[in-house]
């Protein structure tokens, strides 16, 4: 996508030099094989696998790291390291909850130092006028953003607005998008008619009547025994090419595909095909009867907390101090008014990724109850007195359904009136904030419509996940039938517009 966008922009923007950070060696090789006419030889590439593969040769220079901290305007690089799950979490973290870091702290500093040196070298060589990226998920991206900010280079970081298929740039890797925030503030400061009002009204009304979703939302796969067995058989048949798979795994670990960030072939296969389905089956047996049933929700006065899937950007970048969600739940439970229960729902994508003991630890917290992970959030939001979220889109859904929201981390919608949504600064303030939001909540449809309008004004309708990222098993209801070239053209025009402003 970024390869084709760069080539497209060359016709309108002076791109005499293009630098590109590439993250996955095996996928990079596959791309070059399937696209022999690529122009990568015209780009200056920074492969992340070279940084991690060579980290053992780096002697950590603490004075150099301190110098970089001063140059880049940070007090510590811990947040940068935490942003990259491949460094600070275990080798299985994508497929199963794994907090055992695959690198020692010294090795993490080796990788960090090498990253700083290589990214600085790239910036010195390219001297970029702007940096374009998708939501930040790697150390190299995080460091590149710091260099851009320290040198006054414009950053365009694209992310979903979570409104249909609208994608928006922000000038930072964290939420909210300043472009949307500024547009919202501009509309709030004037009495001019709200632009795109009819479209905003339609989106607002539709969301209140149906389950909330947007382009890119993961769809639930059929969980019947027959469908599970069918998927397993297909994977087993595919794995008949066992010699090729073994060869590829060895190449990833030792050969020309060596990449410390690549989990290989067999770990994903084992967890997705065998371990997770069996764990889901066990979880169903153990916890099915312990879930609060949907028909019993009306019996409770409750606050709703949706768990985040882990690891993900919303936690690692926008809420790094709230990654221990069990302790978050404990603190919320201790802050509730007398007689109010806390209802917790796991993220469907995480069901089968967390150990059985994880849920028991949640249930051991007084006044906390679980519901079926696949229960529609609409029902839980509608009947709750308050929704508390770390940094998730359920908070936005709750605003649309006129339920008060408290957030803990950075969110796209956090600048809406504090009668709709408020952000916790200190845990000690939470009990009072909960009481205040429940007792003094006031709906503000006009503010919500302005926010939707600001998102539409400062974004672009784009088949980002379905076409440009070519992801399967996602909600593409908002995607049209546009082809690759037309989507690149739309992204090109939007990028050019944002660069001009």
Secondary structure, DSSP 8 states (H G I E B T S, - for coil): -HHHHHHHHTTTS--S--EEEE--HHHHHHHHHH-TT--GGGSEEEEHHHHHHTGGG----HHHHHHHHHHHT-S-SHHHHHT-HHHHS-TTTTTS---S-SS-HHHHHHHHHHHHHHHHHHHHHH--SEEEEES--SHHHHHHHHHHHHTT-EEEEEEE-SSBTEEEEESSSSSS-HHHHHHHHHHHTS-S--TTHHHHHHHHHHHHHS---BTT-B------HHHHHHHHHHHHHHTT-HHHHHHHHHHHHTSTT--TT--TTHHHHHIIIIIHHHHHHHHHHHHGGGS--GGGGGG--EEEEE---SS-HHHHTT-GGG--HHHHHHHHHTTS-TT-EEEEE--GGGTTTS-HHHHHHHHTSTTEEEE-TTS-HHHHHHH-SEEEESS-THHHHHHHTT--EEESS--TTTTS-TTTEEE-S-GGGHHHHHHHHHHH----HHHHHHHHHHHHHTEEE--IIIIIS--SSB--TT--S--HHHHHHHHHHHHHHHHH-
